């Protein structure tokens, strides 16, 4: 019998039209979107279903949008295969997706999770606005070579490896001049470099103002111990103490996402079948680069 793990996507998975079929076909998904509109104070469902893309892509909107759409996709899975969510033994989420995983695992309510994600997204947007910065994926280079490129580019300002996603896929994050230097150096080494459509240098000290605001937001959240292990992006472990969970979520804003190590932790624990739940299928692609033999089923509105 398979041992099942759930994976929830992070920022960048958003696209205009996401969640529309879920809203139309599944009453519980519709309830989540309607509830979210009331909680947030704006029409999130309309932005998800109709755009415009420029508004949906803003950090303050895309984070709650992905969070709600992912949980709506989970309601589709519950409707079509009611026993499967109960059989899930472990969960993880990429950056923002860690909040979705924690709500699924019962550590936070939907409302508290959404309110926190809204505050997180706005705080990160404000921090990005204060310091022109960005991120870029560097593909097809070994870690040691990327570290050397990072060290050279640091002469232009803050630059860090922000996401350790899978072999040959690392994301660097920093001030614009340093990111431009990374692109120049990496392409000279034969890498493929993809600038990311994000507001700023997430998972670096540039996000420190957001870190402080998130800590304040989480202080009032009633966090519970998750009913299943949720693997942290920060330490790639399952953390059960509610106060420690809050501290790690705060650290996550300025610390790198160690996605590959987290997935390997799940595999070492015996997880041998995954479901990616939410918009896009990026996490399935990353899993194939980590272990091609492990199946992953995508649950979204397609």
N, C-alpha and C positions, 0 to 999 in steps of 0.2 A: 504493500500500500504506500502511495506517495506521501511524502511529508511536504506540506505546502507553505510557501511564503508569499506574502503580498508586497508589491512595490508600488509606490505612489510618486508621480512625476513632480518636478519642480518648475521654476520660472523658465520660460522659453517654450513650453509646450502649448501655450495658448494660440488659438487661431479663431478667426471670425466664423461663426456657425457652430462652435463647440457647445454641446449640451442641448441643442435644439430638439433633436430626435428623442433624447432622454426625457426632456420636459413633456413632449407630446405623447410619449408611449408609456411612461411609468409614473403612476400617481405619487409615489414616494419621492421620486426625483423632482417632480413638479413642486411638491411641498417644500423641499429644501431650497429651491430657487426662490419661491415666493417668500419663504421665511427670511432668506438672505436679503432680499430687496428691502424688507422692513427693518432688519437689523442694521444694514449699512446706510440706509437713508438715501439710496439712489437705485436706479433700475439696472442692477447687475445683469439680469437675464437678457435685457435688450442689448446691452453691450456685448455679451457673449454671442448672442444669436445673430446680431446685425452689425456690430461694430459701431463706429469706424475703427479700423485696425490701430490707428494712432492712439486712440483713447484706451483700447483694450491692452495695448502693449506697455502702457505706463505701469511702473512698478506698483503704484498705489492701487491700481485696478486689477492687474494681471494676477497678483498673488491671491486675493480673495476669489477671483474668477476660477483659477485652477483648483484651489481648495474645494470650492463648492461643486464644480464639474466632476472632480474626482470622486467625491462622496455620492454624487448623483449616479455615476457609473457603478459604484458599489451597490446602490439600490437596484440597478438593473441586474447585477449578478445575484443579489438576494432573491429577486423575483423569478429569475430563470433557473437558479440552482440554489435553493434555500439552505441546503446543508453545507455547501462549500465554505462560506465565510466562517462557520463554526469550526471547521476542520483546519483553518489556518493556524499554524504554530508559531509564526514569527513574521514581523513586518519591518519595513524600512521605507524611508522617503528621501528623495534628493532635495536637500536644503529645505525649501518651503514644504516639500512633501512629507517631511518628518512630522509636521503638525497634523497633516491628514492621517498619517499612520497612528499618531497618538490618540486622535479622536476615534478612529476605528477600534483601537485597543482599549477604549474606555477611560483614558487618562484625563480627558477633557470632554466637556459637552460640545455639541456642534456650535451653539451660540458663543460660548467662551472661546472656542478655537477660532471662530470666524472673527470675533471682535479683536482678538490678539493678532491674527494675521493681517487684518486691516491696519492696525497700528504699526505693525512691523513693516508692511509695505510702504506706508506713508513716511515712516522714519527713515527707511533706506532711500526712498526717493529724495527726501530733503537732504540727506547726507551726500548723495550723488550730485545734487544740484549745487552744493557748496564747494565741491572739488571736481572739476572736469576730469573724468576718468572713464575707464572701460575695461573690457575683457576680450580675450581672444583664445580660441582653441588651437593648440599646436598638435598636429597629427603626424604620425609616422616617425617620431624621434624617440630615442631612449631617454629615460629619466635623467641620467647623468648629463646628457647633451643639453636638455632643456634647463637643467639647473645652471649649467655654464652660461647659457644664453641669458637666463634671468640675472645672473651676477653681472654680466656685461651691461645689460640694459638698466641696471640699478643706478648707473651714473646719471640717468635722466630723471630719476625720482623714484617714488615708491612703486615697487613691482614685486609680486609674489605669485607662487604657484597656488592657485585658489581651489582647483578641483583636480583630484586624482581619480579619474573616471574609469579607465581601463588601460591595458597595455597599449601604448601608442596614442593615447588621447589625454592630454593634460591641458588645463585651462590656466592662463596667466591673467592677472588682474592688477591694475595699477593706474597711475596718472597717464594721461593720453600720450605724452611724449615717450614715456617708457614702453607703453604698449606698441607704439609705432616702431620703436627700436627693436622690440621682440619680433615683430612681423618681418622687418628687414633682415635680422640675423637668422631667424628660423628658415625663411625662404632661401637664404644663401646656403643653408645646410641641406636643402632638398625637402624641407617639410612643406606640408599643406597647412596653411594658416587660415582660420575662419574667424573674422571679427564677429563678436556676438552682439545681438540687438538688445542690449541691456542698458540701464540708466547710468551705471557706474561700476566702480571697483568693489564688487561684493567679496566678502570673505577676506578682507584686509583691514588694517587699522584705519583706512579712510572711512570705514563704516562705524567708527567709534561713537559718534553722536547717536547713531541708531541703536547701538548696543546699550547705551545708557537709558534711552527711552523705552526700549523693549523690556529691560529689567523692571522699570517702573510699571509697565503694563502687566507683566507677569506676576507682580507682587500680589495683585488682587485676585488672581485666578485660583480657583479651587482645583488643584492638581491631585490626581489619585494615582496609585500604582497601576500600571498597565496590566490587563488580564493576560496578555501574551508578551514575550520580549519584543521590544522595538529597538532596533540597532541604531545607535547614534552616529551621525556624520562626524562628530568631533573625536570620539574615542573608540568608535567601531565596536562598542559593547552594548549590552542591554542594561539599562539603568532603571531601577525600580523605585528608588526613594523620590517622592514628589519634589522635595526642595532641590535635590541634585538634578532632577530633570529640568527644572527651571533654570538653574545655573548653566547647564549645558546648552540649552536653547539660546541663552544670552551669548555664550561664548561662540556659538555657531555663526553668528553674524560676522565675526572678525577672524575666525579660524578656518583653515581649509577643509573642504569636503573630501573625506577619505572614502569615496564610494567603493572603489575596488576592494579595499581591505574589508569594508563592511559586508560586501557580497561574499567574499571568501570566508568570513566568519560564519555566515549563514550556511554556506556549503559545508564547512567543517562541522557544523552542528547537525548536519544530516538533511537539510532542506534539499529536495531533489526535483521540485516542480514549483514554478513561479507563475504569478499572475500580475501583469502590469495594469493598474486600474486608474484610468483617467485619460486626459487628452494626449494624443501622440503615441509614439512607440519607441522613444529614444532609449528607455531603460532596457527594453528587449534587445536592442542593438548592442548596448554596452555589455549585457550579460553574455551575448554570443562571443564577444571578444575576450571575456574572462574564462568562460567554459562553454564551448560550442555544443556540448552534449546535453545540457540542461534545458528542458522545454520551458517556454514562457508563453502564456496565452494573454493576448491584449483584450481588455474589457473597456471599450469606450462607446461612442455613439455611431460607429460605422458599421 
